[in-house]
Amino acid sequence: MIVFNAPFSNTRSVVELVLGEIIMLMRGIINKNSMLHSGIWDKSSSGSYEVRGKKLGIIGYGKIGSQLSVLAEDLGMEVYYYDILEKLALGNAKKCRSMKELLKKM
């Protein structure tokens, strides 16, 4: 069995998956899908929100966290991050000095 480290191989895929899941949660797609499969067609948009203008807190600003930050800003989100290492912010992301500070921003 060959094992190797490929640190850049799935970064973008993970970021896209996370963004997709954020949108699904904000729009209540999981519940609406379940209702539809039960034969209930709910056209209402109640409980469905856009991500634009929302805050996103990222714990860990490595390859995935920093790319997530950039794409989340492209969708209009306000991004905060915390990392145990000193990392320069990309775009308009705001660095928090502690996880407690990050959680207070949310």
C-alpha positions as CSV (number, residue, x, y, z in Angstrom):
1,M,0.0,0.0,0.0
2,I,1.4,3.4,-1.0
3,V,0.6,6.3,1.3
4,F,1.5,9.9,0.5
5,N,0.6,13.4,1.5
6,A,-1.2,15.5,-1.2
7,P,-1.9,18.8,0.7
8,F,-3.4,20.7,-2.3
9,S,-5.3,17.8,-4.0
10,N,-8.8,18.3,-2.5
11,T,-8.6,21.8,-1.0
12,R,-11.0,23.4,-3.5
13,S,-13.4,20.5,-3.4
14,V,-13.7,20.8,0.4
15,V,-14.2,24.5,0.2
16,E,-17.0,24.1,-2.4
17,L,-18.6,21.4,-0.3
18,V,-18.6,23.6,2.8
19,L,-20.1,26.5,0.9
20,G,-22.8,24.2,-0.5
21,E,-23.7,22.9,2.9
22,I,-23.8,26.5,4.3
23,I,-26.3,27.5,1.6
24,M,-28.3,24.3,2.1
25,L,-28.6,25.0,5.8
26,M,-29.5,28.7,5.4
27,R,-32.2,27.9,2.9
28,G,-33.7,24.9,4.7
29,I,-33.2,22.7,1.7
30,I,-32.8,19.5,3.8
31,N,-36.2,19.9,5.4
32,K,-37.9,21.0,2.2
33,N,-36.5,18.0,0.4
34,S,-37.8,15.7,3.1
35,M,-41.2,17.3,2.9
36,L,-41.3,17.0,-0.9
37,H,-40.4,13.3,-0.7
38,S,-43.4,12.9,1.7
39,G,-45.6,14.4,-0.9
40,I,-45.8,18.0,0.6
41,W,-45.0,20.8,-1.9
42,D,-44.1,23.9,0.2
43,K,-43.5,26.9,-2.0
44,S,-43.1,29.2,1.0
45,S,-39.7,30.8,1.5
46,S,-40.2,31.2,5.2
47,G,-37.2,30.0,7.1
48,S,-35.1,30.4,4.0
49,Y,-32.3,33.0,4.1
50,E,-29.5,34.3,1.8
51,V,-25.9,34.1,3.0
52,R,-25.2,37.7,1.9
53,G,-24.8,39.9,4.9
54,K,-24.3,37.0,7.3
55,K,-21.2,36.5,9.4
56,L,-19.0,33.4,9.0
57,G,-16.5,32.4,11.7
58,I,-13.6,30.2,10.5
59,I,-11.5,28.2,13.0
60,G,-8.2,27.4,11.3
61,Y,-7.0,29.7,8.5
62,G,-4.9,27.3,6.5
63,K,-5.4,26.3,2.9
64,I,-9.0,25.4,3.3
65,G,-10.0,28.1,5.8
66,S,-8.3,30.9,3.8
67,Q,-9.9,29.8,0.4
68,L,-13.3,29.5,2.2
69,S,-12.8,33.1,3.4
70,V,-12.3,34.4,-0.1
71,L,-15.3,32.6,-1.6
72,A,-17.5,33.5,1.3
73,E,-16.7,37.2,0.8
74,D,-17.5,36.8,-2.8
75,L,-21.0,35.7,-1.7
76,G,-21.3,38.8,0.5
77,M,-20.5,37.3,3.8
78,E,-18.6,39.1,6.6
79,V,-15.7,36.8,7.5
80,Y,-13.9,36.4,10.9
81,Y,-11.2,33.8,11.5
82,Y,-9.0,32.5,14.3
83,D,-5.8,30.5,14.0
84,I,-3.1,29.6,16.5
85,L,-0.5,30.8,14.0
86,E,-0.1,34.3,12.7
87,K,-1.7,34.4,9.3
88,L,-2.3,37.4,7.1
89,A,-5.9,38.0,6.2
90,L,-7.0,37.6,2.7
91,G,-9.5,40.1,1.4
92,N,-11.5,41.8,4.2
93,A,-11.4,38.9,6.6
94,K,-10.9,40.0,10.2
95,K,-8.5,38.2,12.5
96,C,-9.7,37.4,16.0
97,R,-7.1,37.0,18.8
98,S,-8.9,34.1,20.5
99,M,-11.6,31.6,19.8
100,K,-13.7,33.3,22.5
101,E,-13.4,36.6,20.6
102,L,-14.4,34.8,17.4
103,L,-17.5,33.2,19.0
104,K,-18.6,36.6,20.4
105,K,-18.6,38.0,16.9
106,M,-21.1,35.4,15.8
